[in-house]
Each structure stands twice: as C-alpha cells, then as structure tokens.
Amino acid sequence: MEKKGLGLTSKILLGLFLGLVTGLILYFVPSGMIRDTIIVDGVLYFIGQVFLRAIKMLVVPLVFISIVNGASSIGDIKKLGRIGGRTVLFYITTTAIAISIALLVASIVNPGITDGGLDLSRVVTQEVEINESVPIVDVFLDMVPTNPVSSMVNTNMLQIIVFALLIGIGLSALGEKAKNVSQLFSELNELMMKMVSFIMLLAPIGVFGLIAKTFANEGLTAIFPLAKYFGTVIVVLLLHAALTYGGILKLFTGLSPVRFFKNFFPAISVAFSTATSSGSLPVTLDVSEENLGVSKNISAFTLPLGATINMDGTAIMQGVATIFIAQVYDIDLTFAQILTVIFTATLASIGTAGVPGVGLIMLSMVLQAVNIPVEGIGLIMGIDRLLDMTRTAVNITGDAVCTLIVAKKEGEFDETVFNGENNYNGNKLTSKPNIANESAN
C-alpha cells in the first residue's frame, strides 16, 4: 500500500506549533541585526505576508462572484429571504449570548481586581483615539453603495454583498435570457475556488511565519500583568465555542460537534494566524464545501455575511474588557448599564469590518455608551493582538455553524461529506457533494 503523507490539517498544526516555539525562542534572543532585521522582520515577515496577501487578494472577487452565483442559483426569492432571515437571526442571537456570558463570567472572576491592586505603572499604555458612535440609521444606510467599484476598492464588505445580491436576484429573475451570464459567474466561481486551493498549499509555511513573528515580538511576558483579564477572555471564548456553538449545532442538526471542529480546523488555524475574518474567508468558503458538505448556494451567502456582521469573539472581549476597565477605575455598573452594553455591543458588530484590531474601535463605542473612560483601552492594547487571533477563530467558527444549520434546514447539506474520511488537502475532492436540492436550483 502507498504510504500516506501528512494531510493539510496536520501540516498546519505542525506549522502553528513550530511557529510558536520559534517565536518564543527568538523573543529571548538579544536584539540585533540578525534577529531583528534578517530573521523576524526579514524571513518571517516575508513568508507570512506572502501568504496573507495571497488570500487577501482573493477576498473581494471571491465574495462578489460567489454571492452573485449563489443568489442566482437559489432561484426562489422567497427562499433567499428565508435563508437571509435565519442567518441574520442566528448571528444577532449568538452575539447577544456571547457578550452575556462574558459579562457573567467577568463579574464572577473580577479581572480588574487583584490582590494588592493593579499596578498600572507596569502596564504599557498607549494613546487612544476616541471614535464617535455612528448612528444606527447611518449603519444601515451605509449598506447601500453609491459606487460599487469604490466599495470593492475600499473592501466595504456589506456594500459588496448588497450589490452582488441584487445582481444575483436579477439574473435569477431573467432566467434563460441571462443564462450565459449566469454560466459565466458559475465558471468564475470554480476558478476562484481553484485559486484558493493553490494558495492553501502555502498555508503551513505562511502560518509558521505569522505565528513566529507575532510571538517573537510579543512573547508571553506581556500577559503576566494582565493574566486575569487574558485568562478570562480565553476561557469565555472556549466556553462559547464548545458549549454555545457545539450545543446549537447538536440541537438543530444532530451532527457531532467534535467532528465539526476537526473538519473545520484548517479554516480555524488560518483565522487564528491572520486575525482577520475577511482575510480568511476564501479558506472558510472552501473548507465549508469540501469538509463540511455545505452547498455553495448556502455558503456563498451566509459566510461572507457572517465575516461582516458576526463578531461573537469580539463581543466576548468587549464584555470582559468593559468589566475589567470599570473595576480598574472603581466604577460599579448598574443592571441598566449592563443591558446597554449587551445592546450596544450587539449592534456595533453590524457593519464592522472583519480586520485585525477592529475590536478596540468597537470597544470604544461600548465604553462611551456607559460612561467608562475610553483611555482604559490603553491598558489592554499590549496583549490585544494575541487575543485578536483567538477571537477571530471563534468568529469564523460561528459563521460555519450557522452555515451548517441553514444548509441542513434547506436540504443543501451532504452528511456523507461531513462524516467522511476525506479531509481538505488543498485540492478539490474527487467526488462532489450529492445534494438533493442542488440540481433543482
């Protein structure tokens, strides 16, 4: 029998581990030209950025093409509205649950209260730019693009999604009159997914470079002064992923959460290393189809939308950070203020770009809503990059769970692919999902 090599999942996991070890070793190496210029800011930066730029390159065309193709393939506008309603309801509900759990756990752990008090002089603070809250009306108004080309250039995902949906619905309404255009988008979608499979061959090396550079610069020493805050966020993120997502998946689909996490791991690892939901979207789309057995018709709609409005991991950070900063400044939050935090953080997730560091901008809006000093954000900036990676992984996990549930409800899910031994390896599966409703759509 032919000996099988390591699969992509194993290679990425190895890249994560080696990157972590290499980064921590480099952190304790004295600064110098070889360490800083040649290794960290040279080799590691280069290989990490090549991979990150490669997947970012595909985000806008892939989202646009896949949503147009998915919307036109669904055909029935009522069905599209039903899918959209279920998707948005799931995202908003889980975000509210996420921040509620965060507030509850943080109130029990009290991360801002330490024995002897928090020594603020040991924490490197940074100047914080205060952003004014955007009216909710403007958030929804900004969804409609005045110039679609400008939206694509500026990577405004919500505007791209709206424009692509209109084209897809139009193609569906025209039917045979626009069959050549519909066929073109279908072929372009296949091309984009093939390009993703090529780029994923670089994933293990790219993940190694990104992780190694991060830990070479950050190390773990920055965590110690804020260990209670850092640990609380991590615990709540893991609880939400395992209990909320795992429980909802089991409840509504009967599928194994353990197998889900195993199948979805390649996308989780890319999201962790890049710390960007939008940037990891090409991989999330491909893994959802190839490993989870979800139809393109569903994933092309739910995943790009989730990368834009589903920020459960970020909401968890906001909840814990709000309690932490309030306790540091000796501010007692009332029940009404806690409800305000839940409401504000949930709405703040709508229309926020899925890019690194955006959680701090959203947090400033939440803090202002309950009159907590925004300058407190400076206390957590030093370790936010490490938390950003973890919460991004949680964000896209929620996107995938929602996609699975919607696909199962709509009959656009192949359980044999989900339960099969075929793991995503950077290439298309030899056998395509046999989804009952796909031929009808």
DOKOL-144713 format. One record per residue (C-alpha): x, y, z; residue in one letter. Coordinates in steps of 0.001 Angstrom, whole numbers, padded with zeros to 6 digits, always signed. Example, Ala and Ser with C-alpha at 12.3 -4.5 7.8 and 13.67 -1.06 7.14 Angstrom:
% residues 2
+012300-004500+007800A/+013670-001060+007140S/
***
This chain:
% residues 441
+000000+000000+000000M/+001142+003520-000760E/+002256+005320+002356K/+000134+008400+003038K/+001856+011668+003944G/+000683+014295+006368L/-002629+015907+005464G/-003017+019678+005266L/-004603+019851+008729T/-001623+018087+010296S/+000820+020278+008383K/-000920+023459+009533I/-000996+022237+013132L/+002725+021487+012873L/+003304+024961+011437G/+001405+026519+014357L/+003442+024592+016917F/+006809+025238+015281L/+005910+028906+014821G/+005002+029259+018498L/+008209+027567+019662V/+010390+029519+017212T/+008766+032819+018183G/+009230+032261+021906L/+012875+031278+021387I/+013508+034393+019308L/+011813+036560+021941Y/+014581+035730+024423F/+017372+036202+021869V/+019114+039602+022324P/+018163+042236+019781S/+020494+042643+016858G/+020654+042837+013092M/+020487+039060+012600I/+017494+038570+014928R/+015509+041696+014097D/+016367+042653+010523T/+017191+039313+008913I/+015022+036769+010775I/+011980+038492+012365V/+011445+041457+010043D/+013047+039689+007106G/+012395+035982+006566V/+009428+035501+008949L/+007752+038739+007853Y/+008183+037872+004179F/+006776+034348+004254I/+003892+035390+006499G/+002965+038382+004371Q/+003169+036442+001092V/+000534+034030+002384F/-001601+036773+003963L/-001512+038952+000841R/-002309+035975-001346A/-005540+035148+000467I/-006475+038826+000851K/-006047+039177-002904M/-008968+036818-003428L/-011385+038222-000835V/-013238+040853-002902V/-013524+038936-006202P/-014400+035714-004389L/-017123+037310-002240V/-018617+039173-005191F/-018575+036217-007578I/-019715+033610-005039S/-022665+035687-003800I/-023824+036505-007339V/-023532+032821-008238N/-025211+031667-005031G/-028128+034114-005232A/-028785+033331-008890S/-028591+029575-008198S/-031104+029677-005343I/-033644+030981-007826G/-036590+031387-005475D/-036524+034875-003976I/-038705+033696-001074K/-036134+031028-000282K/-033354+033606-000390L/-035298+035784+002055G/-035864+032799+004331R/-032161+031938+004328I/-031248+035570+004980G/-033680+035835+007865G/-032372+032675+009535R/-028770+033773+009061T/-029173+037276+010494V/-031263+035957+013426L/-028574+033393+014264F/-025754+035936+014150Y/-027531+038540+016269I/-028728+035964+018815T/-025328+034305+019313T/-023614+037688+019610T/-026027+038677+022391A/-025442+035304+024091I/-021655+035715+023760A/-021477+039092+025459I/-023953+037982+028140S/-021728+035016+029033I/-018691+037311+029019A/-020316+039787+031399L/-021474+036995+033716L/-018099+035232+033914V/-016183+038507+034238A/-018466+039619+037076S/-017640+036370+038903I/-013883+036351+038189V/-013412+040138+038691N/-010405+040500+036325P/-009842+044153+037283G/-009480+043382+040981I/-006183+041817+042054T/-004506+041202+045379D/-002780+044455+046219G/-004417+046227+043323G/-003454+046524+039679L/-000085+048232+039215D/-000885+050495+036261L/+002739+051647+036093S/+003773+048183+034918R/+001348+048220+032007V/+002415+049932+028823V/-000394+052296+027905T/-000931+053941+024561Q/-002784+056997+023424E/-006312+056013+022454V/-008160+057612+019594E/-011782+058126+020610I/-014227+057391+017840N/-017662+058936+017885E/-020540+056492+017803S/-022157+056110+014403V/-025967+056451+014415P/-027731+053144+013735I/-029598+054737+010804V/-026270+055557+009155D/-025034+051993+009707V/-027924+050596+007669F/-027800+053432+005136L/-024122+052732+004527D/-025052+049231+003365M/-026288+050660+000043V/-023342+051540-002240P/-023338+054749-004262T/-020346+053499-006243N/-019901+049687-006334P/-016405+049978-007799V/-015340+052221-004929S/-016852+049720-002484S/-014664+046981-003937M/-011540+049148-003879V/-012155+050063-000214N/-013203+046488+000716T/-016565+047587+002104N/-017961+044100+002512M/-021582+044964+003300L/-021866+047159+000209Q/-020265+044465-001931I/-022703+041883-000563I/-025739+044105-001252V/-024601+044847-004826F/-023805+041188-005520A/-027182+040093-004139L/-029005+042493-006455L/-027136+041133-009471I/-027791+037543-008403G/-031502+038193-007886I/-031652+039953-011243G/-030013+037010-013014L/-032421+034642-011297S/-035423+036740-012402A/-034193+036899-016009L/-033770+033137-016201G/-032998+031901-019718E/-032441+035449-021008K/-029291+035702-018904A/-028203+032061-018845K/-024848+032892-020473N/-024062+035466-017779V/-025136+033017-015058S/-022923+030340-016588Q/-020012+032804-016675L/-020341+033513-012944F/-020558+029779-012247S/-017314+029194-014135E/-015645+032179-012474L/-016630+030745-009096N/-014936+027443-009959E/-011840+029388-010993L/-011716+031298-007709M/-012042+028131-005643M/-009238+026517-007625K/-007049+029555-006889M/-007854+029143-003196V/-006723+025516-003355S/-003402+026651-004843F/-002846+029256-002140I/-003683+026776+000616M/-000584+024816-000352L/+001340+027706+001229L/-000725+027614+004443A/+001628+025611+006700P/+004619+027828+005857I/+002567+031025+005962G/+001035+030148+009338V/+004510+029375+010680F/+005793+032806+009609G/+002834+034746+011010L/+002821+032966+014381I/+006605+033027+014803A/+006800+036786+014116K/+003914+037544+016481T/+005410+035696+019435F/+008951+036881+018657A/+007682+040439+019137N/+005061+039896+021854E/+006336+036901+023807G/+004299+035853+026809L/+005671+038336+029344T/+003110+040973+028342A/+000400+038620+029588I/+001579+038414+033207F/+000413+041861+034457P/-002971+041232+032847L/-003099+037463+033286A/-006506+037530+034971K/-008049+039555+032127Y/-006307+037488+029434F/-007320+034183+031019G/-010937+035278+031485T/-011282+036200+027799V/-009717+032910+026675I/-011939+030838+028986V/-015124+032568+027799V/-014080+032186+024147L/-013552+028453+024631L/-016803+028078+026571L/-018763+029875+023859H/-017195+027828+021071A/-017656+024478+022815A/-020955+024941+024641L/-022896+027536+022661T/-021810+026548+019163Y/-021461+022854+019958G/-024828+022772+021723G/-026659+024686+018991I/-025110+022504+016289L/-026139+019308+018081K/-029612+020642+018898L/-030553+021819+015410F/-028679+019332+013215T/-027821+016302+015355G/-024263+016457+013994L/-021166+015728+016052S/-019515+018914+017360P/-016213+017041+017705V/-016204+016065+014030R/-017221+019582+013091F/-014220+021126+014849F/-011930+018505+013348K/-013211+019101+009819N/-013177+022881+010181F/-009710+023106+011732F/-007858+024280+008557P/-010038+027402+008446A/-009723+027953+012214I/-005933+027829+012013S/-005802+030352+009162V/-008159+032708+011025A/-006024+032356+014163F/-002773+033170+012389S/-004129+036041+010259T/-006520+037558+012871A/-008912+038607+010107T/-012329+037121+009363S/-012460+038702+005919S/-008935+037655+005040G/-009609+034011+005915S/-012940+033991+004039L/-011607+032252+000896P/-010373+029367+003033V/-013592+029276+005100T/-015687+029011+001937L/-013599+026196+000507D/-013384+024195+003733V/-017149+024549+004315S/-017858+022969+000951E/-015117+020353+000892E/-015019+019254+004548N/-018456+020151+005913L/-020537+019194+002878G/-022342+022529+002568V/-023710+023597-000807S/-022128+026612-002486K/-025621+028091-002758N/-025753+028460+001021I/-022118+029092+001989S/-021717+031788-000683A/-024366+033817+001125F/-024025+033022+004828T/-020221+033082+005195L/-019474+036491+003615P/-022356+037940+005622L/-021004+036342+008785G/-017491+037673+008174A/-019054+041135+008177T/-021684+041126+010928I/-020919+038121+013153N/-018421+039161+015823M/-019087+036830+018756D/-015418+036606+019724G/-015091+040379+019623T/-018286+040756+021674A/-016782+038475+024338I/-013656+040620+024516M/-015825+043724+024833Q/-017825+042228+027688G/-014790+041162+029703V/-012895+044378+028889A/-015853+046517+029980T/-015967+044832+033401I/-012164+044898+033654F/-011806+048624+032876I/-014781+049510+035073A/-013187+047673+038014Q/-009797+049299+037385V/-011466+052717+037609Y/-013632+051548+040557D/-016908+052005+038651I/-019921+049900+039618D/-022119+049075+036630L/-025872+049089+037163T/-028181+046485+035664F/-029390+049076+033154A/-025801+049783+032105Q/-025128+046071+031649I/-028171+045805+029375L/-026843+048828+027487T/-023510+047074+026989V/-025250+043976+025603I/-027412+046033+023247F/-024619+048360+022102T/-022057+045621+021507A/-024554+043524+019553T/-025475+046425+017265L/-021859+047570+016985A/-020976+044266+015328S/-023176+045103+012327I/-021186+046635+009515G/-017817+046389+011275T/-015002+045250+009004A/-013526+041847+009830G/-009932+043096+010034V/-007260+042913+012759P/-007721+045271+015701G/-011259+046364+014876V/-012454+045104+018269G/-010773+048020+020049L/-012665+050514+017901I/-015937+048777+018733M/-014963+048691+022417L/-014579+052485+022488S/-018217+052797+021374M/-019371+050425+024118V/-017398+052218+026841L/-018749+055605+025814Q/-022299+054258+025977A/-021915+053518+029716V/-019604+056439+030602N/-016464+054421+031270I/-013150+056188+030479P/-012124+055183+026958V/-008481+055741+027952E/-008742+052405+029768G/-008370+050680+026401I/-004692+051582+026596G/-004326+049031+029409L/-005204+046087+027179I/-003624+047157+023884M/-000380+045363+024656G/-001955+041906+024616I/-004833+042550+022230D/-003012+041041+019248R/-002824+037642+020978L/-006498+037793+021931L/-007430+039069+018467D/-006171+035841+016911M/-008257+033673+019229T/-011468+035668+018941R/-011189+035713+015132T/-011066+031922+015176A/-014243+031934+017281V/-015911+034407+014906N/-015500+032234+011827I/-016490+029124+013790T/-019844+030771+014451G/-020153+031557+010744D/-019612+027900+009895A/-022096+026620+012492V/-024758+028980+011160C/-023996+027840+007608T/-024341+024177+008574L/-027674+024748+010314I/-029122+026739+007415V/-027849+024206+004878A/-029374+021326+006847K/-032741+023101+007107K/-032741+023894+003382E/-031706+020398+002253G/-028418+021771+000881E/-026128+019611+003006F/-024348+016332+002275D/-023825+014425+005508E/-021628+011812+003795T/-019021+014504+003152V/-019286+015752+006746F/-018861+012226+008153N/-016401+011018+005505G/-012726+010362+005861E/-011852+012813+003073N/-010189+015792+004708N/-009459+019003+002890Y/-005965+018829+001457N/-005748+021900-000724G/-007361+020195-003704N/-010952+019520-004686K/-012445+016251-003573L/-012666+013596-006234T/-016375+013143-005523S/-018603+016213-005343K/-021330+016547-002709P/-024541+014938-003868N/-027001+017490-002541I/-030620+016733-003180A/-031780+020228-003923N/-028737+021352-005898E/-029994+020195-009263S/-033360+021813-008650A/-031765+025171-008018N/
***
